[in-house]
Amino acid sequence: MATTDHSLSDASTLTGWFKSSYSGPSNGDCLEVAAGHAHVPVRDSKRPTGPALLFPAASWADFVSAVRRGEFGASSA
């Protein structure tokens, strides 16, 4: 399992992957995250053996909170 500070070359070596309940049933353009690790790994659902990006848990939590608040939504202008 090759890793750097910010990525994992073979994401299939980790367990606990899940997709958001907002993901569609087609298994299309989805991100998966794996719980229970020191950093939060994120991968493309279409490439389960592909690379994963690793985020510090606090940074991932901040990102998810910002998404829930709508900070990345389309502008109403």
PDB file of N, CA, C and O in Angstrom, chain B, residues numbered from 101:
ATOM      1  N   MET B 101       0.851  -1.175   0.000  1.00  0.00           N
ATOM      2  CA  MET B 101       0.000   0.000   0.000  1.00  0.00           C
ATOM      3  C   MET B 101       0.891   1.229   0.000  1.00  0.00           C
ATOM      4  O   MET B 101       1.463   1.580   1.032  1.00  0.00           O
ATOM      5  N   ALA B 102       1.013   1.877  -1.127  1.00  0.00           N
ATOM      6  CA  ALA B 102       1.834   3.079  -1.241  1.00  0.00           C
ATOM      7  C   ALA B 102       1.023   4.302  -0.843  1.00  0.00           C
ATOM      8  O   ALA B 102      -0.102   4.496  -1.303  1.00  0.00           O
ATOM      9  N   THR B 103       1.615   5.127   0.022  1.00  0.00           N
ATOM     10  CA  THR B 103       0.939   6.342   0.437  1.00  0.00           C
ATOM     11  C   THR B 103       1.904   7.515   0.378  1.00  0.00           C
ATOM     12  O   THR B 103       3.123   7.349   0.412  1.00  0.00           O
ATOM     13  N   THR B 104       1.327   8.695   0.291  1.00  0.00           N
ATOM     14  CA  THR B 104       2.064   9.934   0.508  1.00  0.00           C
ATOM     15  C   THR B 104       1.338  10.626   1.650  1.00  0.00           C
ATOM     16  O   THR B 104       0.458  10.032   2.274  1.00  0.00           O
ATOM     17  N   ASP B 105       1.687  11.846   1.927  1.00  0.00           N
ATOM     18  CA  ASP B 105       0.988  12.559   2.983  1.00  0.00           C
ATOM     19  C   ASP B 105      -0.470  12.840   2.627  1.00  0.00           C
ATOM     20  O   ASP B 105      -1.294  13.067   3.513  1.00  0.00           O
ATOM     21  N   HIS B 106      -0.790  12.823   1.329  1.00  0.00           N
ATOM     22  CA  HIS B 106      -2.127  13.248   0.902  1.00  0.00           C
ATOM     23  C   HIS B 106      -2.850  12.265  -0.003  1.00  0.00           C
ATOM     24  O   HIS B 106      -3.954  12.557  -0.463  1.00  0.00           O
ATOM     25  N   SER B 107      -2.255  11.101  -0.271  1.00  0.00           N
ATOM     26  CA  SER B 107      -2.942  10.167  -1.153  1.00  0.00           C
ATOM     27  C   SER B 107      -2.557   8.721  -0.836  1.00  0.00           C
ATOM     28  O   SER B 107      -1.560   8.444  -0.169  1.00  0.00           O
ATOM     29  N   LEU B 108      -3.374   7.836  -1.332  1.00  0.00           N
ATOM     30  CA  LEU B 108      -3.184   6.399  -1.192  1.00  0.00           C
ATOM     31  C   LEU B 108      -3.318   5.821  -2.587  1.00  0.00           C
ATOM     32  O   LEU B 108      -4.338   6.035  -3.241  1.00  0.00           O
ATOM     33  N   SER B 109      -2.313   5.091  -3.063  1.00  0.00           N
ATOM     34  CA  SER B 109      -2.330   4.649  -4.459  1.00  0.00           C
ATOM     35  C   SER B 109      -3.374   3.574  -4.748  1.00  0.00           C
ATOM     36  O   SER B 109      -3.939   3.565  -5.842  1.00  0.00           O
ATOM     37  N   ASP B 110      -3.653   2.668  -3.812  1.00  0.00           N
ATOM     38  CA  ASP B 110      -4.648   1.617  -4.026  1.00  0.00           C
ATOM     39  C   ASP B 110      -5.705   1.706  -2.936  1.00  0.00           C
ATOM     40  O   ASP B 110      -5.524   1.183  -1.836  1.00  0.00           O
ATOM     41  N   ALA B 111      -6.797   2.364  -3.247  1.00  0.00           N
ATOM     42  CA  ALA B 111      -7.853   2.617  -2.263  1.00  0.00           C
ATOM     43  C   ALA B 111      -8.566   1.344  -1.829  1.00  0.00           C
ATOM     44  O   ALA B 111      -9.237   1.348  -0.797  1.00  0.00           O
ATOM     45  N   SER B 112      -8.445   0.258  -2.581  1.00  0.00           N
ATOM     46  CA  SER B 112      -9.145  -0.975  -2.223  1.00  0.00           C
ATOM     47  C   SER B 112      -8.534  -1.638  -0.993  1.00  0.00           C
ATOM     48  O   SER B 112      -9.112  -2.584  -0.459  1.00  0.00           O
ATOM     49  N   THR B 113      -7.384  -1.166  -0.536  1.00  0.00           N
ATOM     50  CA  THR B 113      -6.756  -1.760   0.647  1.00  0.00           C
ATOM     51  C   THR B 113      -7.455  -1.342   1.937  1.00  0.00           C
ATOM     52  O   THR B 113      -7.189  -1.911   2.995  1.00  0.00           O
ATOM     53  N   LEU B 114      -8.337  -0.363   1.862  1.00  0.00           N
ATOM     54  CA  LEU B 114      -9.072   0.101   3.037  1.00  0.00           C
ATOM     55  C   LEU B 114     -10.476  -0.487   3.060  1.00  0.00           C
ATOM     56  O   LEU B 114     -11.016  -0.872   2.023  1.00  0.00           O
ATOM     57  N   THR B 115     -11.053  -0.550   4.237  1.00  0.00           N
ATOM     58  CA  THR B 115     -12.427  -1.038   4.388  1.00  0.00           C
ATOM     59  C   THR B 115     -13.316   0.100   4.879  1.00  0.00           C
ATOM     60  O   THR B 115     -12.831   1.165   5.258  1.00  0.00           O
ATOM     61  N   GLY B 116     -14.616  -0.143   4.866  1.00  0.00           N
ATOM     62  CA  GLY B 116     -15.564   0.819   5.406  1.00  0.00           C
ATOM     63  C   GLY B 116     -16.002   1.896   4.441  1.00  0.00           C
ATOM     64  O   GLY B 116     -16.460   2.954   4.875  1.00  0.00           O
ATOM     65  N   TRP B 117     -15.877   1.663   3.140  1.00  0.00           N
ATOM     66  CA  TRP B 117     -16.264   2.674   2.145  1.00  0.00           C
ATOM     67  C   TRP B 117     -17.780   2.822   2.087  1.00  0.00           C
ATOM     68  O   TRP B 117     -18.510   1.836   2.190  1.00  0.00           O
ATOM     69  N   PHE B 118     -18.251   4.059   1.921  1.00  0.00           N
ATOM     70  CA  PHE B 118     -19.679   4.300   1.731  1.00  0.00           C
ATOM     71  C   PHE B 118     -19.890   5.562   0.909  1.00  0.00           C
ATOM     72  O   PHE B 118     -19.040   6.450   0.855  1.00  0.00           O
ATOM     73  N   LYS B 119     -21.062   5.608   0.267  1.00  0.00           N
ATOM     74  CA  LYS B 119     -21.469   6.781  -0.518  1.00  0.00           C
ATOM     75  C   LYS B 119     -22.543   7.532   0.243  1.00  0.00           C
ATOM     76  O   LYS B 119     -23.207   6.979   1.119  1.00  0.00           O
ATOM     77  N   SER B 120     -22.701   8.785  -0.100  1.00  0.00           N
ATOM     78  CA  SER B 120     -23.755   9.602   0.481  1.00  0.00           C
ATOM     79  C   SER B 120     -25.119   9.033   0.118  1.00  0.00           C
ATOM     80  O   SER B 120     -25.295   8.441  -0.947  1.00  0.00           O
ATOM     81  N   SER B 121     -26.075   9.217   1.011  1.00  0.00           N
ATOM     82  CA  SER B 121     -27.447   8.802   0.710  1.00  0.00           C
ATOM     83  C   SER B 121     -28.043   9.650  -0.411  1.00  0.00           C
ATOM     84  O   SER B 121     -29.082   9.294  -0.966  1.00  0.00           O
ATOM     85  N   TYR B 122     -27.394  10.775  -0.752  1.00  0.00           N
ATOM     86  CA  TYR B 122     -27.845  11.631  -1.846  1.00  0.00           C
ATOM     87  C   TYR B 122     -27.372  11.131  -3.201  1.00  0.00           C
ATOM     88  O   TYR B 122     -27.805  11.654  -4.228  1.00  0.00           O
ATOM     89  N   SER B 123     -26.495  10.136  -3.234  1.00  0.00           N
ATOM     90  CA  SER B 123     -26.004   9.588  -4.494  1.00  0.00           C
ATOM     91  C   SER B 123     -27.136   8.856  -5.197  1.00  0.00           C
ATOM     92  O   SER B 123     -27.974   8.216  -4.561  1.00  0.00           O
ATOM     93  N   GLY B 124     -27.146   8.958  -6.496  1.00  0.00           N
ATOM     94  CA  GLY B 124     -28.182   8.291  -7.268  1.00  0.00           C
ATOM     95  C   GLY B 124     -27.957   6.793  -7.350  1.00  0.00           C
ATOM     96  O   GLY B 124     -26.884   6.306  -6.994  1.00  0.00           O
ATOM     97  N   PRO B 125     -28.952   6.060  -7.811  1.00  0.00           N
ATOM     98  CA  PRO B 125     -28.861   4.596  -7.889  1.00  0.00           C
ATOM     99  C   PRO B 125     -27.996   4.095  -9.040  1.00  0.00           C
ATOM    100  O   PRO B 125     -27.708   2.900  -9.107  1.00  0.00           O
ATOM    101  N   SER B 126     -27.572   4.976  -9.952  1.00  0.00           N
ATOM    102  CA  SER B 126     -26.857   4.530 -11.150  1.00  0.00           C
ATOM    103  C   SER B 126     -25.374   4.261 -10.916  1.00  0.00           C
ATOM    104  O   SER B 126     -24.684   3.813 -11.831  1.00  0.00           O
ATOM    105  N   ASN B 127     -24.868   4.524  -9.711  1.00  0.00           N
ATOM    106  CA  ASN B 127     -23.434   4.370  -9.420  1.00  0.00           C
ATOM    107  C   ASN B 127     -22.573   5.184 -10.364  1.00  0.00           C
ATOM    108  O   ASN B 127     -21.486   4.756 -10.751  1.00  0.00           O
ATOM    109  N   GLY B 128     -23.057   6.349 -10.730  1.00  0.00           N
ATOM    110  CA  GLY B 128     -22.337   7.216 -11.655  1.00  0.00           C
ATOM    111  C   GLY B 128     -21.254   8.025 -10.969  1.00  0.00           C
ATOM    112  O   GLY B 128     -20.348   7.468 -10.349  1.00  0.00           O
ATOM    113  N   ASP B 129     -21.350   9.315 -11.081  1.00  0.00           N
ATOM    114  CA  ASP B 129     -20.320  10.220 -10.565  1.00  0.00           C
ATOM    115  C   ASP B 129     -20.476  10.415  -9.063  1.00  0.00           C
ATOM    116  O   ASP B 129     -21.076  11.392  -8.614  1.00  0.00           O
ATOM    117  N   CYS B 130     -19.937   9.487  -8.299  1.00  0.00           N
ATOM    118  CA  CYS B 130     -20.071   9.536  -6.849  1.00  0.00           C
ATOM    119  C   CYS B 130     -18.702   9.499  -6.181  1.00  0.00           C
ATOM    120  O   CYS B 130     -17.749   8.915  -6.696  1.00  0.00           O
ATOM    121  N   LEU B 131     -18.641  10.128  -5.046  1.00  0.00           N
ATOM    122  CA  LEU B 131     -17.472  10.012  -4.186  1.00  0.00           C
ATOM    123  C   LEU B 131     -17.814   9.032  -3.086  1.00  0.00           C
ATOM    124  O   LEU B 131     -18.961   8.945  -2.648  1.00  0.00           O
ATOM    125  N   GLU B 132     -16.807   8.294  -2.644  1.00  0.00           N
ATOM    126  CA  GLU B 132     -16.965   7.424  -1.490  1.00  0.00           C
ATOM    127  C   GLU B 132     -15.952   7.845  -0.441  1.00  0.00           C
ATOM    128  O   GLU B 132     -14.848   8.280  -0.768  1.00  0.00           O
ATOM    129  N   VAL B 133     -16.332   7.715   0.809  1.00  0.00           N
ATOM    130  CA  VAL B 133     -15.414   7.975   1.912  1.00  0.00           C
ATOM    131  C   VAL B 133     -15.350   6.715   2.768  1.00  0.00           C
ATOM    132  O   VAL B 133     -16.274   5.902   2.764  1.00  0.00           O
ATOM    133  N   ALA B 134     -14.266   6.564   3.489  1.00  0.00           N
ATOM    134  CA  ALA B 134     -14.111   5.409   4.377  1.00  0.00           C
ATOM    135  C   ALA B 134     -13.981   5.914   5.808  1.00  0.00           C
ATOM    136  O   ALA B 134     -13.173   6.793   6.105  1.00  0.00           O
ATOM    137  N   ALA B 135     -14.781   5.346   6.672  1.00  0.00           N
ATOM    138  CA  ALA B 135     -14.775   5.755   8.079  1.00  0.00           C
ATOM    139  C   ALA B 135     -13.781   4.926   8.883  1.00  0.00           C
ATOM    140  O   ALA B 135     -13.382   3.834   8.478  1.00  0.00           O
ATOM    141  N   GLY B 136     -13.395   5.466  10.023  1.00  0.00           N
ATOM    142  CA  GLY B 136     -12.589   4.705  10.956  1.00  0.00           C
ATOM    143  C   GLY B 136     -11.096   4.715  10.702  1.00  0.00           C
ATOM    144  O   GLY B 136     -10.394   3.807  11.147  1.00  0.00           O
ATOM    145  N   HIS B 137     -10.595   5.712  10.003  1.00  0.00           N
ATOM    146  CA  HIS B 137      -9.171   5.806   9.703  1.00  0.00           C
ATOM    147  C   HIS B 137      -8.620   7.117  10.269  1.00  0.00           C
ATOM    148  O   HIS B 137      -9.383   8.039  10.557  1.00  0.00           O
ATOM    149  N   ALA B 138      -7.315   7.196  10.424  1.00  0.00           N
ATOM    150  CA  ALA B 138      -6.690   8.399  10.989  1.00  0.00           C
ATOM    151  C   ALA B 138      -6.979   9.643  10.154  1.00  0.00           C
ATOM    152  O   ALA B 138      -7.207  10.723  10.699  1.00  0.00           O
ATOM    153  N   HIS B 139      -6.970   9.487   8.833  1.00  0.00           N
ATOM    154  CA  HIS B 139      -7.363  10.550   7.907  1.00  0.00           C
ATOM    155  C   HIS B 139      -8.586  10.047   7.143  1.00  0.00           C
ATOM    156  O   HIS B 139      -8.826   8.842   7.077  1.00  0.00           O
ATOM    157  N   VAL B 140      -9.350  10.961   6.573  1.00  0.00           N
ATOM    158  CA  VAL B 140     -10.542  10.568   5.821  1.00  0.00           C
ATOM    159  C   VAL B 140     -10.158  10.351   4.365  1.00  0.00           C
ATOM    160  O   VAL B 140      -9.835  11.308   3.662  1.00  0.00           O
ATOM    161  N   PRO B 141     -10.189   9.093   3.900  1.00  0.00           N
ATOM    162  CA  PRO B 141      -9.889   8.816   2.495  1.00  0.00           C
ATOM    163  C   PRO B 141     -11.135   9.038   1.635  1.00  0.00           C
ATOM    164  O   PRO B 141     -12.249   8.700   2.035  1.00  0.00           O
ATOM    165  N   VAL B 142     -10.929   9.608   0.458  1.00  0.00           N
ATOM    166  CA  VAL B 142     -12.007   9.899  -0.489  1.00  0.00           C
ATOM    167  C   VAL B 142     -11.598   9.354  -1.847  1.00  0.00           C
ATOM    168  O   VAL B 142     -10.486   9.610  -2.308  1.00  0.00           O
ATOM    169  N   ARG B 143     -12.494   8.599  -2.499  1.00  0.00           N
ATOM    170  CA  ARG B 143     -12.181   8.019  -3.813  1.00  0.00           C
ATOM    171  C   ARG B 143     -13.360   8.158  -4.757  1.00  0.00           C
ATOM    172  O   ARG B 143     -14.481   8.452  -4.340  1.00  0.00           O
ATOM    173  N   ASP B 144     -13.089   7.943  -6.026  1.00  0.00           N
ATOM    174  CA  ASP B 144     -14.104   7.917  -7.078  1.00  0.00           C
ATOM    175  C   ASP B 144     -14.760   6.536  -7.043  1.00  0.00           C
ATOM    176  O   ASP B 144     -14.061   5.526  -7.114  1.00  0.00           O
ATOM    177  N   SER B 145     -16.073   6.476  -6.938  1.00  0.00           N
ATOM    178  CA  SER B 145     -16.758   5.183  -6.845  1.00  0.00           C
ATOM    179  C   SER B 145     -16.561   4.309  -8.077  1.00  0.00           C
ATOM    180  O   SER B 145     -16.692   3.088  -7.996  1.00  0.00           O
ATOM    181  N   LYS B 146     -16.249   4.917  -9.208  1.00  0.00           N
ATOM    182  CA  LYS B 146     -16.029   4.136 -10.431  1.00  0.00           C
ATOM    183  C   LYS B 146     -14.648   3.486 -10.465  1.00  0.00           C
ATOM    184  O   LYS B 146     -14.393   2.623 -11.304  1.00  0.00           O
ATOM    185  N   ARG B 147     -13.752   3.894  -9.558  1.00  0.00           N
ATOM    186  CA  ARG B 147     -12.388   3.368  -9.533  1.00  0.00           C
ATOM    187  C   ARG B 147     -12.029   2.875  -8.127  1.00  0.00           C
ATOM    188  O   ARG B 147     -11.194   3.483  -7.457  1.00  0.00           O
ATOM    189  N   PRO B 148     -12.649   1.783  -7.675  1.00  0.00           N
ATOM    190  CA  PRO B 148     -12.419   1.329  -6.303  1.00  0.00           C
ATOM    191  C   PRO B 148     -10.969   0.927  -6.004  1.00  0.00           C
ATOM    192  O   PRO B 148     -10.553   0.941  -4.846  1.00  0.00           O
ATOM    193  N   THR B 149     -10.216   0.578  -7.017  1.00  0.00           N
ATOM    194  CA  THR B 149      -8.801   0.257  -6.781  1.00  0.00           C
ATOM    195  C   THR B 149      -7.887   1.419  -7.132  1.00  0.00           C
ATOM    196  O   THR B 149      -6.665   1.323  -7.014  1.00  0.00           O
ATOM    197  N   GLY B 150      -8.491   2.513  -7.564  1.00  0.00           N
ATOM    198  CA  GLY B 150      -7.710   3.691  -7.925  1.00  0.00           C
ATOM    199  C   GLY B 150      -7.233   4.435  -6.697  1.00  0.00           C
ATOM    200  O   GLY B 150      -7.385   3.952  -5.575  1.00  0.00           O
ATOM    201  N   PRO B 151      -6.669   5.585  -6.900  1.00  0.00           N
ATOM    202  CA  PRO B 151      -6.136   6.338  -5.762  1.00  0.00           C
ATOM    203  C   PRO B 151      -7.240   6.965  -4.912  1.00  0.00           C
ATOM    204  O   PRO B 151      -8.372   7.148  -5.360  1.00  0.00           O
ATOM    205  N   ALA B 152      -6.879   7.282  -3.689  1.00  0.00           N
ATOM    206  CA  ALA B 152      -7.759   8.021  -2.781  1.00  0.00           C
ATOM    207  C   ALA B 152      -6.992   9.223  -2.266  1.00  0.00           C
ATOM    208  O   ALA B 152      -5.782   9.160  -2.046  1.00  0.00           O
ATOM    209  N   LEU B 153      -7.704  10.306  -2.080  1.00  0.00           N
ATOM    210  CA  LEU B 153      -7.120  11.478  -1.435  1.00  0.00           C
ATOM    211  C   LEU B 153      -7.360  11.357   0.061  1.00  0.00           C
ATOM    212  O   LEU B 153      -8.413  10.881   0.486  1.00  0.00           O
ATOM    213  N   LEU B 154      -6.398  11.782   0.855  1.00  0.00           N
ATOM    214  CA  LEU B 154      -6.508  11.699   2.310  1.00  0.00           C
ATOM    215  C   LEU B 154      -6.622  13.100   2.897  1.00  0.00           C
ATOM    216  O   LEU B 154      -5.803  13.973   2.611  1.00  0.00           O
ATOM    217  N   PHE B 155      -7.645  13.307   3.720  1.00  0.00           N
ATOM    218  CA  PHE B 155      -7.880  14.598   4.345  1.00  0.00           C
ATOM    219  C   PHE B 155      -7.843  14.458   5.864  1.00  0.00           C
ATOM    220  O   PHE B 155      -8.344  13.471   6.403  1.00  0.00           O
ATOM    221  N   PRO B 156      -7.256  15.432   6.562  1.00  0.00           N
ATOM    222  CA  PRO B 156      -7.357  15.417   8.027  1.00  0.00           C
ATOM    223  C   PRO B 156      -8.834  15.435   8.421  1.00  0.00           C
ATOM    224  O   PRO B 156      -9.637  16.125   7.792  1.00  0.00           O
ATOM    225  N   ALA B 157      -9.191  14.687   9.449  1.00  0.00           N
ATOM    226  CA  ALA B 157     -10.596  14.558   9.849  1.00  0.00           C
ATOM    227  C   ALA B 157     -11.243  15.918  10.115  1.00  0.00           C
ATOM    228  O   ALA B 157     -12.384  16.142   9.711  1.00  0.00           O
ATOM    229  N   ALA B 158     -10.541  16.821  10.779  1.00  0.00           N
ATOM    230  CA  ALA B 158     -11.116  18.141  11.079  1.00  0.00           C
ATOM    231  C   ALA B 158     -11.393  18.926   9.802  1.00  0.00           C
ATOM    232  O   ALA B 158     -12.414  19.607   9.705  1.00  0.00           O
ATOM    233  N   SER B 159     -10.500  18.840   8.829  1.00  0.00           N
ATOM    234  CA  SER B 159     -10.697  19.543   7.557  1.00  0.00           C
ATOM    235  C   SER B 159     -11.891  18.974   6.802  1.00  0.00           C
ATOM    236  O   SER B 159     -12.676  19.726   6.226  1.00  0.00           O
ATOM    237  N   TRP B 160     -12.031  17.658   6.800  1.00  0.00           N
ATOM    238  CA  TRP B 160     -13.165  17.021   6.123  1.00  0.00           C
ATOM    239  C   TRP B 160     -14.469  17.436   6.803  1.00  0.00           C
ATOM    240  O   TRP B 160     -15.453  17.730   6.124  1.00  0.00           O
ATOM    241  N   ALA B 161     -14.486  17.464   8.125  1.00  0.00           N
ATOM    242  CA  ALA B 161     -15.687  17.875   8.856  1.00  0.00           C
ATOM    243  C   ALA B 161     -16.053  19.321   8.530  1.00  0.00           C
ATOM    244  O   ALA B 161     -17.231  19.640   8.368  1.00  0.00           O
ATOM    245  N   ASP B 162     -15.062  20.190   8.433  1.00  0.00           N
ATOM    246  CA  ASP B 162     -15.319  21.590   8.057  1.00  0.00           C
ATOM    247  C   ASP B 162     -15.908  21.674   6.653  1.00  0.00           C
ATOM    248  O   ASP B 162     -16.841  22.442   6.417  1.00  0.00           O
ATOM    249  N   PHE B 163     -15.374  20.895   5.725  1.00  0.00           N
ATOM    250  CA  PHE B 163     -15.871  20.876   4.352  1.00  0.00           C
ATOM    251  C   PHE B 163     -17.329  20.404   4.307  1.00  0.00           C
ATOM    252  O   PHE B 163     -18.169  21.040   3.670  1.00  0.00           O
ATOM    253  N   VAL B 164     -17.625  19.297   4.977  1.00  0.00           N
ATOM    254  CA  VAL B 164     -18.995  18.766   4.984  1.00  0.00           C
ATOM    255  C   VAL B 164     -19.955  19.782   5.596  1.00  0.00           C
ATOM    256  O   VAL B 164     -21.064  19.961   5.092  1.00  0.00           O
ATOM    257  N   SER B 165     -19.551  20.438   6.661  1.00  0.00           N
ATOM    258  CA  SER B 165     -20.397  21.467   7.283  1.00  0.00           C
ATOM    259  C   SER B 165     -20.676  22.613   6.313  1.00  0.00           C
ATOM    260  O   SER B 165     -21.802  23.103   6.234  1.00  0.00           O
ATOM    261  N   ALA B 166     -19.655  23.035   5.580  1.00  0.00           N
ATOM    262  CA  ALA B 166     -19.833  24.126   4.609  1.00  0.00           C
ATOM    263  C   ALA B 166     -20.787  23.705   3.488  1.00  0.00           C
ATOM    264  O   ALA B 166     -21.603  24.510   3.038  1.00  0.00           O
ATOM    265  N   VAL B 167     -20.690  22.451   3.035  1.00  0.00           N
ATOM    266  CA  VAL B 167     -21.614  21.952   2.008  1.00  0.00           C
ATOM    267  C   VAL B 167     -23.036  21.976   2.545  1.00  0.00           C
ATOM    268  O   VAL B 167     -23.956  22.409   1.851  1.00  0.00           O
ATOM    269  N   ARG B 168     -23.220  21.518   3.762  1.00  0.00           N
ATOM    270  CA  ARG B 168     -24.565  21.493   4.359  1.00  0.00           C
ATOM    271  C   ARG B 168     -25.145  22.896   4.515  1.00  0.00           C
ATOM    272  O   ARG B 168     -26.359  23.076   4.424  1.00  0.00           O
ATOM    273  N   ARG B 169     -24.302  23.874   4.744  1.00  0.00           N
ATOM    274  CA  ARG B 169     -24.760  25.267   4.858  1.00  0.00           C
ATOM    275  C   ARG B 169     -25.017  25.901   3.499  1.00  0.00           C
ATOM    276  O   ARG B 169     -25.505  27.029   3.430  1.00  0.00           O
ATOM    277  N   GLY B 170     -24.696  25.196   2.416  1.00  0.00           N
ATOM    278  CA  GLY B 170     -24.931  25.715   1.078  1.00  0.00           C
ATOM    279  C   GLY B 170     -23.870  26.670   0.574  1.00  0.00           C
ATOM    280  O   GLY B 170     -24.123  27.438  -0.354  1.00  0.00           O
ATOM    281  N   GLU B 171     -22.695  26.639   1.161  1.00  0.00           N
ATOM    282  CA  GLU B 171     -21.640  27.584   0.772  1.00  0.00           C
ATOM    283  C   GLU B 171     -21.070  27.318  -0.612  1.00  0.00           C
ATOM    284  O   GLU B 171     -20.362  28.171  -1.145  1.00  0.00           O
ATOM    285  N   PHE B 172     -21.350  26.177  -1.208  1.00  0.00           N
ATOM    286  CA  PHE B 172     -20.820  25.859  -2.529  1.00  0.00           C
ATOM    287  C   PHE B 172     -21.912  25.794  -3.584  1.00  0.00           C
ATOM    288  O   PHE B 172     -21.680  25.306  -4.690  1.00  0.00           O
ATOM    289  N   GLY B 173     -23.105  26.285  -3.249  1.00  0.00           N
ATOM    290  CA  GLY B 173     -24.217  26.267  -4.177  1.00  0.00           C
ATOM    291  C   GLY B 173     -24.082  27.328  -5.249  1.00  0.00           C
ATOM    292  O   GLY B 173     -23.203  28.188  -5.181  1.00  0.00           O
ATOM    293  N   ALA B 174     -24.952  27.263  -6.234  1.00  0.00           N
ATOM    294  CA  ALA B 174     -24.949  28.234  -7.326  1.00  0.00           C
ATOM    295  C   ALA B 174     -25.341  29.609  -6.799  1.00  0.00           C
ATOM    296  O   ALA B 174     -26.152  29.730  -5.881  1.00  0.00           O
ATOM    297  N   SER B 175     -24.771  30.608  -7.377  1.00  0.00           N
ATOM    298  CA  SER B 175     -25.071  31.993  -6.992  1.00  0.00           C
ATOM    299  C   SER B 175     -26.480  32.355  -7.450  1.00  0.00           C
ATOM    300  O   SER B 175     -26.940  31.890  -8.494  1.00  0.00           O
ATOM    301  N   SER B 176     -27.150  33.174  -6.675  1.00  0.00           N
ATOM    302  CA  SER B 176     -28.505  33.598  -7.049  1.00  0.00           C
ATOM    303  C   SER B 176     -28.484  34.904  -7.834  1.00  0.00           C
ATOM    304  O   SER B 176     -29.540  35.480  -8.096  1.00  0.00           O
ATOM    305  N   ALA B 177     -27.314  35.375  -8.210  1.00  0.00           N
ATOM    306  CA  ALA B 177     -27.194  36.652  -8.938  1.00  0.00           C
ATOM    307  C   ALA B 177     -27.635  36.542 -10.361  1.00  0.00           C
ATOM    308  O   ALA B 177     -27.593  37.528 -11.097  1.00  0.00           O
TER     309      ALA B 177
END
